Every structure is written in structure tokens, then in C-alpha cells.
Amino acid sequence: MFATMYQFQGKNKGITEPAVDVILQLLTAARQARPDAVFITSLLQQYRERGGLSKKQLEGLHSKASKIEGMSVAHLATLQAIINKKQTRHKNEATPAVKTVEEDTDGPMIDEILEKYPAHKRLLFFKLKTDKKEVLTNIEKEELKKFHKILIKS
């Protein structure tokens, strides 16, 4: 009467281990070729402990392994593909110094509103930011213009 129920198999079946671990093969081959290399030994240890290496570490492994004769070209190409697939992280540049032009347009509006409403918390926050020589974000500038339009011009 009732059909047997089967468990639904979704698309994501979990992370599966690769059948061929190219990184481990390269690390062990490089270690056998150069057993005294501290860098390769530490990479092998980190790979076994953590299960992976960073992009910079993989690039270092590629440069060391490519110098070893007899290293498989296919493994080196696969390692290069793994490196290219990994995400590159860039450190953001420091934000430029305060722009005096923007400060001049925001400061008088803040002062004008605070003269009329001295306890306005959001404007006190803006005043504090401008006193610290911090630049207001575009959203904060729009908010300031809106306050000025509503509270002063009306």
C-alpha cells in the first residue's frame, strides 16, 4: 500500500576528498629530492596538519618544485591552476587625508542646525566626526542635507 520512502539526495553531498592529491604528491617528491630543505619540510608539515596551504605558500612551493629536475610537468601545471583559482587578497590603501573642501560645506550646516537644536544627537555625532578631522560618508552627508532642509529651511 505504501511505497518505501527514499531519502532525498541533494546536490551538495558534502566535501569529498580528491582521488589524487597533487599538492601532497609535489610536497613529498620535493622532500625526497631535497630532504634538507626547511621550507619544503615546513610546508609538508603545515599541509598535513591544516589540510591546505595559502596562495603565497603554494606559489613558494611552485617556485621551489619547478627548480627540481624530474618533477612532473603535469603536477606543476595542476598546482599553477590551483594557485590561479585561489582568491588574491589585497590590503586596502590608507584613506587619503581629510578634504578641506568637504569639511567647509558640512561644518557650517552642522553648526547652524546645532544653534537651533543643541541636543540633536545625530548632529552632535557629525560634529564630533568633523572635529576629529574625519570625512563624513556619502550617506551621512545626505542625512545632514535632509536635516538641514527639514529643520532650517522649513
TORTOR-577897 format. One record per residue (C-alpha): residue in three letters; residue number from 0; y, z, x. Coordinates in Angstrom, 2 decimals. Example, Ala and Ser with C-alpha at 12.3 -4.5 7.8 and 13.67 -1.06 7.14 Angstrom:
2
+------+-------+---------+---------+---------+
| logu | lomar |      py |      pz |      px |
+------+-------+---------+---------+---------+
|  ala |     0 |   -4.50 |    7.80 |   12.30 |
|  ser |     1 |   -1.06 |    7.14 |   13.67 |
+------+-------+---------+---------+---------+
//
This chain:
154
+------+-------+---------+---------+---------+
| logu | lomar |      py |      pz |      px |
+------+-------+---------+---------+---------+
|  met |     0 |    0.00 |    0.00 |    0.00 |
|  phe |     1 |    2.49 |    0.99 |    2.69 |
|  ala |     2 |    2.71 |   -1.20 |    5.75 |
|  thr |     3 |    2.70 |    0.53 |    9.08 |
|  met |     4 |    6.21 |    1.09 |   10.36 |
|  tyr |     5 |    7.09 |   -0.10 |   13.83 |
|  gln |     6 |    9.82 |    1.47 |   15.87 |
|  phe |     7 |   12.83 |   -0.82 |   16.26 |
|  gln |     8 |   13.20 |   -2.18 |   19.77 |
|  gly |     9 |   16.89 |   -2.62 |   20.54 |
|  lys |    10 |   18.46 |   -4.93 |   23.08 |
|  asn |    11 |   19.17 |   -2.14 |   25.55 |
|  lys |    12 |   15.83 |   -0.84 |   26.73 |
|  gly |    13 |   17.37 |    1.23 |   29.49 |
|  ile |    14 |   17.97 |    0.55 |   33.14 |
|  thr |    15 |   14.93 |   -0.96 |   34.78 |
|  glu |    16 |   14.21 |   -0.81 |   38.47 |
|  pro |    17 |   14.33 |   -4.20 |   40.20 |
|  ala |    18 |   10.98 |   -5.60 |   41.25 |
|  val |    19 |   12.40 |   -6.48 |   44.67 |
|  asp |    20 |   14.91 |   -4.10 |   46.21 |
|  val |    21 |   16.79 |   -6.34 |   48.63 |
|  ile |    22 |   19.13 |   -3.63 |   49.87 |
|  leu |    23 |   16.25 |   -1.33 |   50.77 |
|  gln |    24 |   14.42 |   -4.20 |   52.48 |
|  leu |    25 |   17.51 |   -5.07 |   54.53 |
|  leu |    26 |   18.08 |   -1.43 |   55.45 |
|  thr |    27 |   14.51 |   -0.89 |   56.60 |
|  ala |    28 |   14.42 |   -4.20 |   58.52 |
|  ala |    29 |   17.73 |   -3.37 |   60.22 |
|  arg |    30 |   16.45 |    0.12 |   61.03 |
|  gln |    31 |   13.29 |   -1.33 |   62.57 |
|  ala |    32 |   15.32 |   -3.82 |   64.60 |
|  arg |    33 |   17.82 |   -1.19 |   65.77 |
|  pro |    34 |   16.34 |    2.31 |   65.44 |
|  asp |    35 |   19.18 |    3.87 |   67.45 |
|  ala |    36 |   21.97 |    2.60 |   65.12 |
|  val |    37 |   23.50 |    5.66 |   63.49 |
|  phe |    38 |   25.41 |    3.66 |   60.86 |
|  ile |    39 |   22.29 |    1.94 |   59.51 |
|  thr |    40 |   20.37 |    5.22 |   59.54 |
|  ser |    41 |   23.08 |    6.97 |   57.54 |
|  leu |    42 |   23.26 |    4.08 |   55.06 |
|  leu |    43 |   19.49 |    4.23 |   54.58 |
|  gln |    44 |   19.64 |    7.98 |   54.01 |
|  gln |    45 |   22.51 |    7.66 |   51.51 |
|  tyr |    46 |   20.74 |    4.83 |   49.69 |
|  arg |    47 |   17.58 |    6.90 |   49.32 |
|  glu |    48 |   19.48 |   10.00 |   48.17 |
|  arg |    49 |   22.02 |    8.41 |   45.81 |
|  gly |    50 |   20.24 |    5.23 |   44.81 |
|  gly |    51 |   23.13 |    2.97 |   45.71 |
|  leu |    52 |   25.92 |    2.17 |   48.13 |
|  ser |    53 |   29.61 |    1.44 |   47.71 |
|  lys |    54 |   31.08 |   -2.01 |   48.15 |
|  lys |    55 |   32.52 |   -1.11 |   51.56 |
|  gln |    56 |   29.18 |    0.25 |   52.72 |
|  leu |    57 |   27.40 |   -2.90 |   51.54 |
|  glu |    58 |   29.96 |   -5.03 |   53.40 |
|  gly |    59 |   29.29 |   -2.99 |   56.54 |
|  leu |    60 |   25.56 |   -3.44 |   56.08 |
|  his |    61 |   26.04 |   -7.19 |   55.66 |
|  ser |    62 |   28.07 |   -7.47 |   58.84 |
|  lys |    63 |   25.53 |   -5.44 |   60.85 |
|  ala |    64 |   22.48 |   -7.20 |   59.36 |
|  ser |    65 |   23.92 |  -10.68 |   59.89 |
|  lys |    66 |   24.14 |   -9.96 |   63.64 |
|  ile |    67 |   20.44 |   -9.11 |   63.85 |
|  glu |    68 |   18.22 |  -12.07 |   64.72 |
|  gly |    69 |   15.27 |  -12.71 |   62.43 |
|  met |    70 |   17.00 |  -11.26 |   59.35 |
|  ser |    71 |   16.15 |  -13.18 |   56.20 |
|  val |    72 |   18.96 |  -15.55 |   55.20 |
|  ala |    73 |   17.90 |  -15.25 |   51.55 |
|  his |    74 |   18.22 |  -11.46 |   51.67 |
|  leu |    75 |   21.65 |  -11.74 |   53.28 |
|  ala |    76 |   22.75 |  -14.20 |   50.58 |
|  thr |    77 |   21.46 |  -11.87 |   47.86 |
|  leu |    78 |   23.34 |   -8.98 |   49.47 |
|  gln |    79 |   26.50 |  -11.10 |   49.52 |
|  ala |    80 |   26.02 |  -11.83 |   45.81 |
|  ile |    81 |   25.63 |   -8.10 |   45.10 |
|  ile |    82 |   28.83 |   -7.40 |   47.06 |
|  asn |    83 |   30.74 |  -10.10 |   45.16 |
|  lys |    84 |   29.51 |   -8.69 |   41.86 |
|  lys |    85 |   30.79 |   -5.19 |   42.61 |
|  gln |    86 |   34.25 |   -4.24 |   41.46 |
|  thr |    87 |   37.04 |   -4.04 |   44.02 |
|  arg |    88 |   39.29 |   -1.02 |   43.72 |
|  his |    89 |   42.90 |   -1.32 |   44.75 |
|  lys |    90 |   45.21 |    1.57 |   45.37 |
|  asn |    91 |   48.41 |    1.24 |   43.41 |
|  glu |    92 |   51.59 |    0.79 |   45.34 |
|  ala |    93 |   54.07 |    3.63 |   45.15 |
|  thr |    94 |   56.54 |    3.11 |   42.34 |
|  pro |    95 |   59.95 |    1.99 |   43.55 |
|  ala |    96 |   62.84 |    4.42 |   43.72 |
|  val |    97 |   64.99 |    5.16 |   40.69 |
|  lys |    98 |   67.04 |    2.24 |   39.49 |
|  thr |    99 |   70.66 |    3.32 |   39.12 |
|  val |   100 |   71.43 |    0.63 |   36.53 |
|  glu |   101 |   68.88 |    2.01 |   34.06 |
|  glu |   102 |   69.96 |    5.59 |   34.72 |
|  asp |   103 |   73.58 |    4.77 |   33.90 |
|  thr |   104 |   72.70 |    3.31 |   30.50 |
|  asp |   105 |   70.33 |    6.11 |   29.49 |
|  gly |   106 |   72.32 |    9.11 |   30.70 |
|  pro |   107 |   75.43 |    8.70 |   28.52 |
|  met |   108 |   73.32 |    8.14 |   25.38 |
|  ile |   109 |   71.33 |   11.30 |   26.07 |
|  asp |   110 |   74.50 |   13.33 |   26.72 |
|  glu |   111 |   76.18 |   12.01 |   23.59 |
|  ile |   112 |   73.27 |   12.98 |   21.35 |
|  leu |   113 |   72.84 |   16.38 |   23.04 |
|  glu |   114 |   76.52 |   17.19 |   22.41 |
|  lys |   115 |   75.88 |   16.84 |   18.68 |
|  tyr |   116 |   72.28 |   18.21 |   18.67 |
|  pro |   117 |   71.89 |   20.54 |   21.71 |
|  ala |   118 |   68.43 |   21.84 |   20.72 |
|  his |   119 |   66.74 |   18.44 |   20.27 |
|  lys |   120 |   63.50 |   18.96 |   22.24 |
|  arg |   121 |   62.64 |   15.32 |   22.89 |
|  leu |   122 |   66.12 |   14.57 |   24.21 |
|  leu |   123 |   66.01 |   17.68 |   26.37 |
|  phe |   124 |   62.81 |   16.25 |   27.85 |
|  phe |   125 |   64.56 |   12.92 |   28.51 |
|  lys |   126 |   67.48 |   14.78 |   30.10 |
|  leu |   127 |   65.08 |   16.70 |   32.33 |
|  lys |   128 |   63.42 |   13.44 |   33.43 |
|  thr |   129 |   66.72 |   11.79 |   34.27 |
|  asp |   130 |   67.89 |   14.91 |   36.13 |
|  lys |   131 |   64.72 |   14.70 |   38.24 |
|  lys |   132 |   65.58 |   11.06 |   39.01 |
|  glu |   133 |   62.54 |    9.79 |   37.11 |
|  val |   134 |   62.72 |    6.50 |   35.26 |
|  leu |   135 |   62.17 |    6.54 |   31.52 |
|  thr |   136 |   59.32 |    4.32 |   30.36 |
|  asn |   137 |   59.99 |    1.42 |   28.03 |
|  ile |   138 |   58.58 |    3.38 |   25.08 |
|  glu |   139 |   60.84 |    6.32 |   25.89 |
|  lys |   140 |   63.86 |    4.01 |   26.17 |
|  glu |   141 |   63.10 |    2.50 |   22.75 |
|  glu |   142 |   62.73 |    6.01 |   21.33 |
|  leu |   143 |   66.08 |    7.00 |   22.85 |
|  lys |   144 |   67.78 |    3.95 |   21.35 |
|  lys |   145 |   66.26 |    4.75 |   17.97 |
|  phe |   146 |   67.52 |    8.36 |   18.16 |
|  his |   147 |   70.96 |    7.14 |   19.13 |
|  lys |   148 |   71.06 |    4.68 |   16.27 |
|  ile |   149 |   69.90 |    7.25 |   13.70 |
|  leu |   150 |   71.82 |   10.33 |   14.88 |
|  ile |   151 |   75.08 |    8.94 |   16.24 |
|  lys |   152 |   75.80 |    5.58 |   14.66 |
|  ser |   153 |   74.99 |    6.65 |   11.10 |
+------+-------+---------+---------+---------+
//
